[in-house]
Amino acid sequence: QVQLVESGGGSVQPGSSLRLSCAASGFTFSLYPIGWVRQAPGKVLEWVSTINSDYGTTSYADSVKGRFTISRDNAKNTLYLQMNSLKPEDTAVYYCVCADEILHDPSAISDYDYWGRGTQVTVSS
């Protein structure tokens, strides 16, 4: 079955960097759009970023654009999220998500079919 396992979260100071990883298994990783969704304490889910399966086109939420970079290594079945210039408002549980079809709107959280269990990122001084 499909499994998405996140890692790389932690507690850092504002301005720091972290790289999240998502190890995928149980499906042909290279064929599907995959991305990240986060949930801050007491807030609703927020789409962060997605990378498509075709030419690796990427999209980002305005709140992270210019600071976060999404990438995928199809040979390793792994998704990454490089997070730079972290802010306290980036504090959240970050979920790896995958869709089993082409997404017309990558920010539509309800269109993602598979979810990991999440990794905590805390940004605090």
N, C-alpha and C positions, 0 to 999 in steps of 0.2 A: 504494500500500500504506500501511498505518498507520505513521505516524512520530510519535514523541514525543521532543522535544528539550528537555532541561533547561538552565537557565542560572541564574546568580545566586549560585552557591556562592563560597566564599572562606575566608580565615583571619581570625578575629576574636577579641577578648578575651571572657572570661566576662562575662555581663551585657549583651552587645551584641545587636543585631538584624540579621537578614538576611531578604531576601525572595527565595524561589526562584520561578522561572517554568518552565512547561512548555508549549511550543508544539506543538500537535497538528495533524496533517493526515492526509488519506487516509480519513477516515470522518466521519460526522455527529456532531460533537463533543457536541452538546447531548443526544444520546439515551443516552449511556452513563455509568455510574459511573466515576469517575476519582479517583486518589489518589496517595499517596506511601508508599514503603517505603524503609527505610534499612538499611545494613550497616556496622557499626563494624568496625575492624580486628580480625581474628581471631574475630569473632562471627558468629552466624547472622543471617539476614534478620529485620528487625523491621518489622511494619506500623506506620505512623505515623498516617495519616488518610485518610479518603475522603469525597468529596462525591457525592451521588446525582444522578441525572439528572432526577428528578421535581420535587420542591419545593426541591431544593438542600439536602436534609437532610444534616447532617454528623456524622461520628463521629471520635473521637480515641483513641489509646492513652493509658492513664493517665499514662505517663511524660511526655507533652507537653501534656496537657489544662490549659487555662488559660494556656499560654504560646504555643502555635502556633494559627494560624487559617488554615483552608483556604478558598479561594474559587475561583470559575470565572467567566470572561467568555465566554459562549457566542458573542457577536458577534465576538470576537477569537480564538476557538478556543484559549483559553489558560487554564491552571490555575495557581494561585498557592499558595504556602505562606509566610505571614508568621510568622517565628520570632523571638520576643522572649525576653529573659532567658535567653540561651543559656548552656548549661553545658558543661563539658568532655566530659561523657558524651553530648552531642549530636553529637560528632565522628563522622562517617560519610560514606559515599557515599549520596546521596539519589537514589532512582529514581522517576521518574514512571511510574505503572502504570494500565492501563485494562482494564476487562472488557467483553465483548461481550454481556452479559446482566445481568439484575438479580441483585444479590448478596444472598443471605440472611444471610451473615456477612461484612461488609466486611473483617474482620481475617484472613480465610482467604487467605493470600498465594498459594496455589496456584491460586486461582480467577481470578487476573488473567491476561489473555491477551496483553497487549502491554506491553512494557517499553521505557523509554528507556535511554540508555547511562550515565546518572548524572552527578551533579555533586558535587564534594567540598566538604564543610563541615568546617572545622577550628576548634575552640574551644580556645584555649590562652592562658595568660598569659605 
